[in-house]
Amino acid sequence: MAVGRRDVRVSFAALVRIRDDDRHVLLHSPSRPGSFGPPGGVYKSFPPAVRLLEPLGFRADRAAPLAEDMHSDLRGFLPASSLRSFQRWFATGAYREDATECLRRELAEELVESGLPHLVPDTLGAEFAPVRTVVEGPYAVPGKPYRQLRRLEVYEPAMNGTAVARLCRSLIESGMDAAVPDVICASTEEIAHGRSGTALIGAHSAYLVSDTRPPVEIPMLR
């Protein structure tokens, strides 16, 4: 796929902040081996969105090792001239996941990846309250011909029942348990530093605690 300097890479995602005091739950990222980040991920579109996105020139960005998992992700390239139309479409919520759908799906998938499939049923009725929305860019990407626009929405679980409370408690306990290597609990200081012990922490984790982030991101698998 040819990408030029008039293109903008877009990535719109939702993240969930699960914390106890200054301990923030981070999960291992299969797309960035050795690194950890908050639960959540890129929104997915539904099939009817194709007839709206194709006229905008949207071209999916799918990393080969994870292409199946990334199917329908709202991560891809647009001509710069279509960027505002894409943002207006996203704001309508039409033919895409809402935050609840996205975060329930991502939590369920990531719990299985983290070796905690028994917690998946506790995600089914989870609701989420908004914390902040951060829009990055469009900005130049070092070494790439295109610019990038990222929208990251941060939510936290609404404690609306025993299941979600149990889920959060179990994840915090898992993050403190060395026997569960794919879940860690990181302090605000560790998130700012970018490392918790030997674990690397993805830069976007900083949005759990503030509106700013370190400038360097750990690259995805390609």
N, CA, C and O of each residue as an XYZ file, in Angstrom:
888
protein
N       0.844     -1.193      0.000
C       0.000      0.000      0.000
C       0.882      1.248      0.000
O       1.668      1.468      0.922
N       0.741      2.054     -1.041
C       1.538      3.269     -1.138
C       0.965      4.352     -0.224
O      -0.234      4.630     -0.240
N       1.834      4.946      0.559
C       1.431      6.013      1.478
C       2.287      7.232      1.180
O       3.512      7.132      1.098
N       1.645      8.383      1.018
C       2.376      9.583      0.654
C       2.282     10.679      1.690
O       1.643     10.513      2.729
N       2.921     11.801      1.402
C       2.976     12.884      2.373
C       1.641     13.602      2.529
O       1.474     14.386      3.463
N       0.698     13.353      1.642
C      -0.628     13.951      1.785
C      -1.588     13.050      2.551
O      -2.766     13.372      2.705
N      -1.075     11.920      3.031
C      -1.903     10.988      3.797
C      -1.782     11.256      5.287
O      -0.777     11.783      5.765
N      -2.831     10.880      6.010
C      -2.839     10.950      7.466
C      -3.217      9.575      8.004
O      -4.227      8.995      7.605
N      -2.406      9.069      8.903
C      -2.746      7.812      9.574
C      -3.627      8.149     10.770
O      -3.279      9.005     11.583
N      -4.773      7.472     10.875
C      -5.692      7.711     11.987
C      -5.796      6.456     12.840
O      -5.737      5.335     12.334
N      -5.950      6.662     14.127
C      -6.133      5.565     15.074
C      -6.984      6.093     16.221
O      -6.547      6.968     16.968
N      -8.216      5.558     16.365
C      -9.162      6.031     17.376
C      -9.419      4.885     18.347
O      -9.868      3.813     17.942
N      -9.134      5.111     19.626
C      -9.156      4.021     20.600
C      -9.798      4.444     21.911
O      -9.938      5.632     22.201
N     -10.185      3.441     22.699
C     -10.691      3.647     24.053
C      -9.834      2.840     25.020
O      -9.475      1.698     24.733
N      -9.511      3.427     26.151
C      -8.701      2.792     27.186
C      -9.484      2.797     28.487
O     -10.344      3.651     28.700
N      -9.181      1.834     29.360
C      -9.864      1.802     30.650
C      -8.844      1.874     31.781
O      -7.846      1.154     31.802
N      -9.136      2.774     32.722
C      -8.266      2.964     33.882
C      -8.823      2.169     35.045
O      -9.915      2.445     35.540
N      -8.051      1.170     35.478
C      -8.405      0.366     36.651
C      -7.300      0.578     37.666
O      -6.141      0.254     37.409
N      -7.654      1.118     38.811
C      -6.607      1.480     39.762
C      -7.072      1.288     41.199
O      -8.268      1.249     41.492
N      -6.118      1.172     42.057
C      -6.331      1.152     43.500
C      -5.274      2.065     44.101
O      -4.086      1.741     44.114
N      -5.729      3.226     44.603
C      -4.801      4.237     45.092
C      -3.859      4.605     43.941
O      -4.322      5.107     42.917
N      -2.563      4.369     44.082
C      -1.628      4.743     43.019
C      -1.143      3.523     42.237
O      -0.084      3.565     41.610
N      -1.913      2.444     42.273
C      -1.566      1.247     41.504
C      -2.502      1.158     40.302
O      -3.717      1.047     40.464
N      -1.929      1.208     39.086
C      -2.694      1.184     37.845
C      -2.461     -0.145     37.137
O      -1.318     -0.559     36.941
N      -3.533     -0.801     36.760
C      -3.435     -2.100     36.093
C      -2.998     -1.915     34.648
O      -3.609     -1.154     33.898
N      -1.942     -2.612     34.264
C      -1.441     -2.631     32.890
C      -1.310     -4.088     32.441
O      -0.926     -4.958     33.224
N      -1.633     -4.338     31.183
C      -1.571     -5.687     30.626
C      -0.496     -5.777     29.557
O      -0.189     -4.795     28.881
N       0.078     -6.982     29.412
C       1.088     -7.191     28.387
C       0.475     -7.002     27.007
O      -0.656     -7.423     26.763
N       1.220     -6.370     26.107
C       0.738     -6.065     24.769
C       1.342     -7.029     23.750
O       2.543     -6.959     23.491
N       0.541     -7.931     23.162
C       1.089     -8.850     22.150
C       1.644     -8.127     20.933
O       2.550     -8.637     20.273
N       1.113     -6.938     20.624
C       1.601     -6.205     19.456
C       2.911     -5.483     19.734
O       3.599     -5.055     18.807
N       3.255     -5.349     21.010
C       4.521     -4.728     21.405
C       5.145     -5.613     22.482
O       5.133     -5.255     23.660
N       5.688     -6.761     22.088
C       6.177     -7.745     23.063
C       7.141     -7.137     24.077
O       8.051     -6.386     23.726
N       6.916     -7.483     25.338
C       7.753     -6.977     26.412
C       7.249     -5.696     27.027
O       7.790     -5.234     28.032
N       6.190     -5.096     26.426
C       5.667     -3.844     26.954
C       4.261     -4.046     27.520
O       3.579     -5.021     27.208
N       3.851     -3.096     28.361
C       2.555     -3.163     29.031
C       1.808     -1.855     28.825
O       2.414     -0.790     28.705
N       0.485     -1.952     28.785
C      -0.343     -0.762     28.635
C      -1.714     -1.000     29.237
O      -2.018     -2.118     29.653
N      -2.538      0.019     29.290
C      -3.866     -0.128     29.877
C      -4.762     -1.008     29.025
O      -4.580     -1.078     27.809
N      -5.718     -1.678     29.635
C      -6.694     -2.426     28.837
C      -7.416     -1.495     27.880
O      -7.601     -0.310     28.156
N      -7.819     -2.057     26.748
C      -8.536     -1.265     25.752
C      -7.863     -1.365     24.412
O      -6.851     -2.050     24.260
N      -8.425     -0.680     23.437
C      -7.848     -0.730     22.107
C      -8.666      0.059     21.110
O      -9.531      0.857     21.474
N      -8.376     -0.180     19.850
C      -8.971      0.588     18.756
C     -10.429      0.187     18.552
O     -10.778     -0.992     18.609
N     -11.266      1.185     18.314
C     -12.662      0.924     17.974
C     -12.739      0.113     16.683
O     -11.864      0.203     15.821
N     -13.800     -0.678     16.569
C     -14.072     -1.401     15.338
C     -15.329     -0.836     14.669
O     -16.264     -0.387     15.332
N     -15.317     -0.875     13.345
C     -16.486     -0.462     12.577
C     -17.322     -1.686     12.254
O     -16.839     -2.816     12.330
N     -18.580     -1.458     11.894
C     -19.482     -2.516     11.477
C     -19.588     -2.511      9.945
O     -19.302     -1.492      9.316
N     -19.993     -3.627      9.339
C     -19.988     -3.724      7.872
C     -20.637     -2.560      7.121
O     -20.097     -2.153      6.093
N     -21.776     -1.995      7.579
C     -22.351     -0.883      6.800
C     -21.449      0.343      6.692
O     -21.670      1.199      5.836
N     -20.429      0.436      7.558
C     -19.536      1.593      7.505
C     -18.694      1.611      6.235
O     -18.187      2.660      5.836
N     -18.544      0.449      5.599
C     -17.695      0.374      4.405
C     -18.157      1.354      3.337
O     -17.339      2.013      2.694
N     -19.483      1.447      3.148
C     -19.990      2.334      2.085
C     -19.794      3.811      2.418
O     -19.929      4.665      1.542
N     -19.477      4.120      3.681
C     -19.176      5.490      4.065
C     -17.675      5.760      4.053
O     -17.239      6.857      3.704
N     -16.893      4.762      4.432
C     -15.449      4.952      4.534
C     -14.743      4.866      3.179
O     -13.765      5.576      2.945
N     -15.227      4.015      2.301
C     -14.569      3.878      0.999
C     -14.549      5.190      0.209
O     -13.510      5.532     -0.356
N     -15.662      5.941      0.149
C     -15.608      7.219     -0.578
C     -14.649      8.232      0.029
O     -14.214      9.160     -0.653
N     -14.312      8.061      1.321
C     -13.352      8.953      1.966
C     -11.911      8.557      1.653
O     -10.973      9.283      1.980
N     -11.747      7.404      1.020
C     -10.393      6.936      0.703
C      -9.717      6.237      1.859
O      -8.490      6.153      1.893
N     -10.502      5.725      2.825
C      -9.919      5.038      3.983
C      -9.289      3.727      3.543
O      -9.909      2.923      2.847
N      -8.023      3.525      3.969
C      -7.289      2.300      3.682
C      -6.791      1.725      4.994
O      -6.029      2.368      5.717
N      -7.221      0.521      5.291
C      -6.900     -0.093      6.578
C      -5.399     -0.300      6.729
O      -4.704     -0.620      5.765
N      -4.912     -0.113      7.943
C      -3.515     -0.382      8.289
C      -3.503     -1.637      9.142
O      -3.893     -1.601     10.309
N      -3.056     -2.747      8.567
C      -3.079     -4.028      9.250
C      -1.669     -4.609      9.298
O      -1.102     -4.955      8.261
N      -1.105     -4.716     10.499
C       0.206     -5.334     10.659
C       0.071     -6.832     10.373
O      -0.795     -7.497     10.943
N       0.916     -7.359      9.502
C       0.784     -8.741      9.035
C       0.643     -9.776     10.152
O      -0.211    -10.655     10.039
N       1.443     -9.715     11.231
C       1.310    -10.759     12.254
C      -0.024    -10.728     12.996
O      -0.413    -11.720     13.614
N      -0.727     -9.597     12.940
C      -1.954     -9.429     13.726
C      -3.144     -9.048     12.846
O      -4.135     -8.508     13.338
N      -3.045     -9.329     11.538
C      -4.051     -8.843     10.595
C      -5.451     -9.311     10.950
O      -6.404     -8.541     10.827
N      -5.597    -10.556     11.387
C      -6.930    -11.067     11.705
C      -7.507    -10.362     12.926
O      -8.683     -9.996     12.933
N      -6.690    -10.168     13.956
C      -7.153     -9.480     15.164
C      -7.507     -8.032     14.873
O      -8.359     -7.460     15.552
N      -6.869     -7.426     13.877
C      -7.072     -6.014     13.579
C      -8.194     -5.775     12.563
O      -8.440     -4.636     12.166
N      -8.867     -6.838     12.150
C      -9.946     -6.712     11.169
C     -10.997     -5.718     11.654
O     -11.456     -5.804     12.793
N     -11.377     -4.779     10.798
C     -12.400     -3.755     11.071
C     -11.943     -2.674     12.048
O     -12.752     -1.840     12.453
N     -10.682     -2.667     12.431
C     -10.183     -1.616     13.321
C     -10.262     -0.248     12.639
O     -10.044     -0.127     11.433
N     -10.576      0.773     13.431
C     -10.529      2.146     12.919
C      -9.107      2.675     13.055
O      -8.820      3.621     13.790
N      -8.236      2.012     12.305
C      -6.816      2.361     12.221
C      -6.433      2.242     10.750
O      -6.481      1.154     10.176
N      -6.058      3.349     10.151
C      -5.733      3.290      8.736
C      -5.304      4.638      8.198
O      -5.006      5.563      8.954
N      -5.279      4.735      6.875
C      -4.798      5.934      6.208
C      -5.929      6.612      5.440
O      -6.790      5.960      4.850
N      -5.896      7.934      5.469
C      -6.859      8.765      4.760
C      -6.123      9.857      3.994
O      -5.066     10.309      4.436
N      -6.660     10.292      2.849
C      -6.159     11.543      2.287
C      -6.438     12.674      3.282
O      -7.486     12.685      3.928
N      -5.529     13.601      3.403
C      -5.712     14.699      4.356
C      -7.022     15.443      4.106
O      -7.632     15.962      5.040
N      -7.451     15.493      2.850
C      -8.680     16.210      2.508
C      -9.927     15.554      3.076
O     -10.977     16.193      3.149
N      -9.836     14.269      3.487
C     -10.988     13.540      4.021
C     -11.014     13.507      5.545
O     -11.941     12.951      6.133
N     -10.009     14.097      6.191
C      -9.868     13.941      7.628
C     -11.070     14.502      8.398
O     -11.580     13.847      9.306
N     -11.522     15.701      8.043
C     -12.636     16.287      8.771
C     -13.914     15.474      8.582
O     -14.696     15.313      9.519
N     -14.122     14.969      7.383
C     -15.312     14.147      7.136
C     -15.261     12.871      7.967
O     -16.283     12.432      8.495
N     -14.077     12.274      8.086
C     -13.920     11.079      8.912
C     -14.238     11.386     10.373
O     -14.934     10.614     11.033
N     -13.733     12.502     10.877
C     -13.993     12.879     12.266
C     -15.470     13.154     12.503
O     -16.007     12.808     13.556
N     -16.133     13.780     11.525
C     -17.569     14.030     11.667
C     -18.343     12.719     11.697
O     -19.275     12.557     12.484
N     -17.949     11.781     10.831
C     -18.611     10.471     10.854
C     -18.405      9.783     12.201
O     -19.357      9.258     12.780
N     -17.183      9.781     12.697
C     -16.910      9.125     13.979
C     -17.777      9.734     15.081
O     -18.302      9.006     15.923
N     -17.932     11.043     15.086
C     -18.696     11.724     16.131
C     -20.164     11.321     16.122
O     -20.822     11.394     17.160
N     -20.697     10.894     14.971
C     -22.098     10.466     14.928
C     -22.306      9.137     15.626
O     -23.413      8.851     16.083
N     -21.261      8.310     15.720
C     -21.392      6.984     16.314
C     -22.015      5.955     15.396
O     -22.256      4.824     15.819
N     -22.283      6.316     14.143
C     -22.961      5.417     13.217
C     -22.057      4.275     12.753
O     -20.914      4.500     12.357
N     -22.575      3.061     12.805
C     -21.913      1.882     12.252
C     -20.525      1.647     12.846
O     -19.601      1.223     12.151
N     -20.401      1.925     14.120
C     -19.160      1.603     14.834
C     -19.487      1.260     16.275
O     -20.583      1.533     16.764
N     -18.513      0.657     16.948
C     -18.688      0.373     18.369
C     -18.797      1.668     19.159
O     -18.186      2.676     18.805
N     -19.582      1.633     20.234
C     -19.491      2.702     21.218
C     -18.454      2.289     22.253
O     -17.896      1.195     22.172
N     -18.194      3.156     23.221
C     -17.121      2.883     24.186
C     -17.391      1.611     24.983
O     -16.473      0.831     25.240
N     -18.642      1.398     25.373
C     -18.970      0.208     26.163
C     -18.704     -1.058     25.367
O     -18.102     -2.000     25.881
N     -19.147     -1.088     24.115
C     -18.928     -2.268     23.276
C     -17.439     -2.510     23.064
O     -16.969     -3.644     23.154
N     -16.708     -1.451     22.786
C     -15.275     -1.577     22.548
C     -14.550     -2.105     23.776
O     -13.752     -3.038     23.678
N     -14.824     -1.512     24.930
C     -14.081     -1.883     26.127
C     -14.474     -3.258     26.651
O     -13.617     -3.991     27.145
N     -15.742     -3.622     26.556
C     -16.118     -4.982     26.955
C     -15.413     -6.013     26.078
O     -14.893     -7.010     26.578
N     -15.396     -5.768     24.767
C     -14.738     -6.703     23.852
C     -13.238     -6.773     24.126
O     -12.669     -7.859     24.226
N     -12.607     -5.613     24.245
C     -11.167     -5.593     24.470
C     -10.798     -6.250     25.793
O      -9.833     -7.012     25.856
N     -11.546     -5.969     26.838
C     -11.267     -6.587     28.134
C     -11.358     -8.105     28.039
O     -10.486     -8.817     28.536
N     -12.420     -8.601     27.397
C     -12.585    -10.045     27.284
C     -11.418    -10.669     26.518
O     -10.881    -11.695     26.937
N     -11.026    -10.059     25.404
C      -9.920    -10.587     24.614
C      -8.612    -10.555     25.395
O      -7.838    -11.511     25.362
N      -8.374     -9.459     26.092
C      -7.094     -9.290     26.772
C      -7.003    -10.142     28.039
O      -5.913    -10.553     28.436
N      -8.135    -10.404     28.664
C      -8.118    -11.304     29.821
C      -7.717    -12.715     29.397
O      -6.961    -13.385     30.102
N      -8.218    -13.166     28.255
C      -7.825    -14.479     27.739
C      -6.338    -14.492     27.411
O      -5.629    -15.433     27.766
N      -5.862    -13.441     26.730
C      -4.443    -13.351     26.386
C      -3.559    -13.309     27.625
O      -2.414    -13.759     27.592
N      -4.091    -12.768     28.717
C      -3.307    -12.616     29.951
C      -3.413    -13.821     30.870
O      -2.892    -13.796     31.985
N      -4.079    -14.873     30.418
C      -4.199    -16.078     31.225
C      -5.255    -15.997     32.311
O      -5.187    -16.722     33.304
N      -6.242    -15.108     32.126
C      -7.293    -14.931     33.130
C      -8.690    -15.097     32.513
O      -9.556    -14.248     32.727
N      -8.920    -16.173     31.755
C     -10.218    -16.330     31.083
C     -11.391    -16.456     32.051
O     -12.528    -16.167     31.679
N     -11.132    -16.881     33.278
C     -12.219    -17.038     34.255
C     -12.838    -15.704     34.654
O     -13.916    -15.675     35.248
N     -12.158    -14.585     34.330
C     -12.703    -13.265     34.669
C     -13.579    -12.696     33.555
O     -14.248    -11.683     33.760
N     -13.588    -13.328     32.384
C     -14.345    -12.791     31.247
C     -15.826    -12.580     31.572
O     -16.366    -11.538     31.202
N     -16.519    -13.519     32.250
C     -17.939    -13.282     32.535
C     -18.205    -11.992     33.311
O     -19.293    -11.425     33.206
N     -17.241    -11.527     34.075
C     -17.441    -10.306     34.862
C     -17.403     -9.044     34.011
O     -17.713     -7.959     34.503
N     -17.025     -9.172     32.730
C     -16.998     -7.996     31.847
C     -18.347     -7.742     31.183
O     -18.569     -6.658     30.643
N     -19.249     -8.715     31.211
C     -20.434     -8.661     30.362
C     -21.368     -7.499     30.675
O     -21.964     -6.919     29.767
N     -21.500     -7.155     31.954
C     -22.387     -6.051     32.309
C     -21.655     -4.780     32.674
O     -22.249     -3.852     33.223
N     -20.372     -4.731     32.376
C     -19.566     -3.572     32.789
C     -20.012     -2.298     32.073
O     -20.288     -2.306     30.874
N     -20.076     -1.207     32.831
C     -20.323      0.121     32.283
C     -19.124      0.991     32.602
O     -18.348      0.681     33.505
N     -18.971      2.089     31.857
C     -17.761      2.898     31.986
C     -18.100      4.383     32.003
O     -19.003      4.846     31.306
N     -17.355      5.109     32.815
C     -17.538      6.556     32.933
C     -16.341      7.264     32.299
O     -15.203      6.848     32.513
N     -16.576      8.325     31.524
C     -15.470      9.018     30.861
C     -14.555      9.744     31.844
O     -15.015     10.330     32.824
N     -13.263      9.695     31.568
C     -12.258     10.407     32.360
C     -11.703     11.583     31.558
O     -11.719     12.721     32.027
N     -11.213     11.307     30.353
C     -10.678     12.363     29.482
C     -10.591     11.844     28.049
O     -10.564     10.638     27.803
N     -10.548     12.777     27.127
C     -10.295     12.466     25.719
C      -9.106     13.294     25.270
O      -9.057     14.504     25.493
N      -8.157     12.637     24.640
C      -6.954     13.306     24.165
C      -6.851     13.104     22.658
O      -6.957     11.979     22.170
N      -6.648     14.182     21.930
C      -6.452     14.119     20.487
C      -5.025     14.558     20.189
O      -4.614     15.660     20.550
N      -4.283     13.690     19.531
C      -2.893     13.971     19.166
C      -2.804     14.240     17.664
O      -3.174     13.381     16.864
N      -2.331     15.395     17.280
C      -2.049     15.652     15.880
C      -3.161     16.362     15.142
O      -4.093     16.913     15.729
N      -3.019     16.322     13.795
C      -2.032     15.554     13.015
C      -0.602     16.073     13.221
O      -0.362     17.280     13.247
N       0.330     15.140     13.366
C       1.723     15.498     13.583
C       2.616     14.650     12.680
O       2.237     13.558     12.256
N       3.792     15.167     12.399
C       4.753     14.449     11.564
C       5.289     13.241     12.327
O       5.565     13.324     13.524
N       5.433     12.132     11.630
C       5.971     10.910     12.226
C       7.416     10.749     11.760
O       7.661     10.642     10.559
N       8.383     10.728     12.689
C       9.788     10.629     12.278
C      10.035      9.426     11.360
O       9.652      8.297     11.668
N      10.677      9.697     10.242
C      11.033      8.627      9.319
C       9.914      8.144      8.421
O      10.116      7.217      7.637
N       8.725      8.753      8.514
C       7.583      8.344      7.696
C       7.123      9.523      6.839
O       7.303     10.677      7.227
N       6.529      9.241      5.676
C       6.103     10.344      4.814
C       4.777     10.975      5.239
O       4.453     12.084      4.815
N       4.016     10.276      6.069
C       2.673     10.724      6.425
C       2.646     11.410      7.797
O       3.605     11.345      8.567
N       1.527     12.060      8.070
C       1.252     12.575      9.413
C       0.299     11.617     10.123
O      -0.258     10.708      9.507
N       0.122     11.833     11.416
C      -0.701     10.916     12.210
C      -1.659     11.690     13.109
O      -1.319     12.730     13.673
N      -2.875     11.142     13.223
C      -3.885     11.674     14.142
C      -4.362     10.532     15.013
O      -4.817      9.504     14.511
N      -4.257     10.714     16.318
C      -4.747      9.693     17.253
C      -5.743     10.327     18.218
O      -5.541     11.438     18.708
N      -6.811      9.600     18.474
C      -7.810     10.003     19.458
C      -7.895      8.887     20.484
O      -8.202      7.745     20.144
N      -7.621      9.220     21.743
C      -7.656      8.238     22.818
C      -8.638      8.708     23.880
O      -8.476      9.780     24.464
N      -9.648      7.901     24.118
C     -10.658      8.192     25.130
C     -10.383      7.302     26.343
O     -10.292      6.081     26.212
N     -10.254      7.903     27.501
C      -9.971      7.168     28.727
C     -11.254      7.085     29.553
O     -11.943      8.084     29.758
N     -11.556      5.879     30.020
C     -12.728      5.626     30.849
C     -12.295      4.881     32.104
O     -11.191      4.340     32.168
N     -13.171      4.858     33.096
C     -12.956      3.986     34.233
C     -14.243      3.221     34.521
O     -15.329      3.714     34.217
N     -14.141      2.026     35.101
C     -15.342      1.240     35.353
C     -16.301      1.969     36.298
O     -15.890      2.559     37.297
N     -17.581      1.910     35.956
C     -18.614      2.405     36.870
C     -18.960      1.245     37.799
O     -19.383      0.184     37.340
N     -18.784      1.442     39.077
C     -19.007      0.359     40.033
C     -20.510      0.134     40.234
O     -21.087      0.485     41.264
N     -21.114     -0.468     39.202
C     -22.562     -0.632     39.186
C     -23.010     -2.037     39.544
O     -24.159     -2.401     39.298
N     -22.121     -2.828     40.120
C     -22.514     -4.176     40.510
C     -21.341     -4.955     41.082
O     -20.194     -4.511     41.035
N     -21.654     -6.123     41.622
C     -20.609     -6.936     42.255
C     -19.632     -7.508     41.235
O     -18.459     -7.712     41.549
N     -20.107     -7.772     40.005
C     -19.237     -8.411     39.013
C     -18.082     -7.492     38.623
O     -16.927     -7.917     38.598
N     -18.396     -6.235     38.319
C     -17.328     -5.325     37.894
C     -16.394     -5.006     39.055
O     -15.193     -4.826     38.852
N     -16.937     -4.934     40.274
C     -16.076     -4.721     41.441
C     -15.136     -5.905     41.626
O     -13.960     -5.733     41.948
N     -15.665     -7.107     41.421
C     -14.838     -8.311     41.532
C     -13.772     -8.333     40.441
O     -12.631     -8.720     40.693
N     -14.143     -7.918     39.230
C     -13.189     -7.871     38.128
C     -12.028     -6.940     38.452
O     -10.867     -7.312     38.285
N     -12.333     -5.744     38.909
C     -11.281     -4.778     39.224
C     -10.394     -5.280     40.357
O      -9.170     -5.165     40.294
N     -11.006     -5.826     41.372
C     -10.234     -6.343     42.512
C      -9.317     -7.484     42.060
O      -8.157     -7.552     42.467
N      -9.838     -8.369     41.227
C      -9.039     -9.507     40.760
C      -7.875     -9.060     39.893
O      -6.786     -9.629     39.971
N      -8.099     -8.033     39.060
C      -7.008     -7.540     38.216
C      -5.924     -6.859     39.048
O      -4.737     -7.008     38.761
N      -6.319     -6.126     40.059
C      -5.324     -5.484     40.924
C      -4.518     -6.541     41.673
O      -3.298     -6.428     41.794
N      -5.197     -7.563     42.171
C      -4.490     -8.648     42.862
C      -3.554     -9.373     41.905
O      -2.439     -9.734     42.280
N      -4.010     -9.590     40.653
C      -3.160    -10.262     39.663
C      -1.930     -9.421     39.345
O      -0.836     -9.951     39.153
N      -2.121     -8.103     39.291
C      -1.005     -7.218     39.008
C       0.052     -7.203     40.090
O       1.199     -6.835     39.838
N      -0.325     -7.599     41.284
C       0.622     -7.655     42.404
C       1.197     -9.051     42.603
O       2.008     -9.277     43.501
N       0.764     -9.998     41.747
C       1.149    -11.397     41.905
C       2.174    -11.769     40.837
O       1.862    -11.760     39.646
N       3.383    -12.093     41.253
C       4.447    -12.449     40.302
C       4.105    -13.690     39.497
O       4.705    -13.926     38.449
N       3.147    -14.492     39.967
C       2.741    -15.701     39.250
C       1.858    -15.386     38.045
O       1.539    -16.279     37.260
N       1.460    -14.120     37.896
C       0.655    -13.689     36.741
C       1.501    -12.683     35.957
O       1.332    -11.476     36.129
N       2.396    -13.154     35.113
C       3.393    -12.256     34.492
C       2.835    -11.263     33.486
O       3.490    -10.267     33.180
N       1.637    -11.513     32.964
C       1.100    -10.634     31.923
C       0.251     -9.498     32.471
O      -0.366     -8.758     31.705
N       0.215     -9.356     33.793
C      -0.508     -8.247     34.432
C       0.423     -7.620     35.464
O       1.017     -8.319     36.284
N       0.544     -6.299     35.417
C       1.333     -5.602     36.428
C       0.526     -4.434     36.972
O      -0.446     -3.992     36.360
N       0.940     -3.945     38.120
C       0.414     -2.702     38.669
C       1.573     -1.706     38.700
O       2.628     -1.979     39.273
N       1.363     -0.562     38.082
C       2.423      0.445     37.991
C       1.976      1.732     38.675
O       0.811      2.121     38.593
N       2.903      2.374     39.341
C       2.617      3.649     39.988
C       2.658      4.779     38.962
O       3.120      4.594     37.836
N       2.171      5.944     39.364
C       2.234      7.121     38.505
C       3.678      7.436     38.136
O       3.969      7.789     36.993
N       4.575      7.309     39.098
C       5.992      7.586     38.838
C       6.570      6.608     37.830
O       7.329      7.003     36.945
N       6.216      5.335     37.957
C       6.718      4.329     37.021
C       6.172      4.561     35.614
O       6.889      4.378     34.631
N       4.916      4.960     35.517
C       4.333      5.258     34.206
C       5.075      6.413     33.551
O       5.377      6.359     32.359
N       5.369      7.447     34.310
C       6.111      8.596     33.774
C       7.524      8.190     33.365
O       8.058      8.695     32.378
N       8.127      7.279     34.124
C       9.484      6.818     33.841
C       9.526      5.898     32.622
O      10.535      5.848     31.917
N       8.421      5.162     32.367
C       8.366      4.258     31.232
C       8.805      2.843     31.520
O       8.990      2.043     30.604
N       8.971      2.532     32.788
C       9.394      1.179     33.153
C       8.949      0.871     34.573
O       8.989      1.729     35.455
N       8.525     -0.369     34.776
C       8.213     -0.885     36.109
C       9.024     -2.154     36.288
O       8.677     -3.198     35.735
N      10.102     -2.074     37.056
C      11.021     -3.198     37.119
C      11.612     -3.438     35.741
O      12.179     -2.530     35.135
N      11.477     -4.680     35.241
C      11.988     -5.001     33.906
C      10.945     -4.750     32.814
O      11.253     -4.875     31.629
N       9.734     -4.404     33.193
C       8.656     -4.225     32.210
C       8.687     -2.830     31.603
O       8.758     -1.833     32.322
N       8.633     -2.764     30.278
C       8.486     -1.488     29.583
C       7.015     -1.068     29.626
O       6.118     -1.909     29.558
N       6.781      0.231     29.739
C       5.414      0.753     29.803
C       5.177      1.631     28.585
O       5.925      2.576     28.337
N       4.128      1.313     27.822
C       3.795      2.085     26.632
C       3.501      3.529     26.973
O       2.899      3.821     28.006
N       3.930      4.444     26.096
C       3.800      5.874     26.382
C       2.357      6.305     26.574
O       2.090      7.220     27.353
N       1.408      5.663     25.875
C       0.009      6.074     26.000
C      -0.558      5.798     27.387
O      -1.621      6.311     27.740
N       0.153      4.983     28.180
C      -0.280      4.737     29.565
C      -0.321      6.025     30.372
O      -1.054      6.120     31.356
N       0.469      7.024     29.957
C       0.518      8.298     30.677
C      -0.843      8.972     30.714
O      -1.108      9.764     31.618
N      -1.716      8.677     29.750
C      -3.033      9.305     29.721
C      -3.950      8.797     30.822
O      -5.027      9.353     31.038
N      -3.540      7.757     31.511
C      -4.308      7.315     32.676
C      -4.244      8.347     33.797
O      -5.150      8.430     34.626
N      -3.171      9.132     33.817
C      -2.951     10.036     34.944
C      -2.874     11.511     34.553
O      -2.916     12.377     35.427
N      -2.762     11.817     33.243
C      -2.653     13.217     32.835
C      -3.023     13.366     31.367
O      -3.337     12.390     30.686
N      -2.980     14.617     30.892
C      -3.278     14.905     29.491
C      -2.035     14.903     28.612
O      -2.135     15.163     27.413
N      -0.880     14.620     29.172
C       0.365     14.638     28.409
C       1.033     13.275     28.471
O       0.763     12.473     29.365
N       1.909     13.027     27.505
C       2.588     11.741     27.434
C       4.023     11.943     26.987
O       4.344     12.965     26.379
N       4.900     10.972     27.282
C       6.266     11.045     26.768
C       6.249     11.009     25.245
O       5.314     10.464     24.658
N       7.263     11.580     24.588
C       7.252     11.686     23.131
C       7.577     10.406     22.386
O       7.276     10.302     21.197
N       8.185      9.421     23.049
C       8.654      8.213     22.356
C       7.680      7.070     22.609
O       7.326      6.792     23.754
N       7.243      6.404     21.531
C       6.347      5.265     21.629
C       7.084      3.989     21.236
O       7.965      4.017     20.378
N       6.722      2.868     21.865
C       7.292      1.575     21.503
C       6.618      1.112     20.218
O       5.390      1.035     20.181
N       7.373      0.799     19.153
C       6.752      0.439     17.883
C       6.052     -0.910     17.930
O       6.442     -1.810     18.673
N       4.996     -1.027     17.110
C       4.276     -2.291     16.984
C       5.080     -3.282     16.158
O       6.031     -2.915     15.469
N       4.677     -4.554     16.242
C       5.233     -5.584     15.366
C       4.908     -5.257     13.917
O       3.835     -4.736     13.613
N       5.831     -5.564     13.039
C       5.597     -5.425     11.593
C       6.133     -6.652     10.880
O       6.041     -6.744      9.655
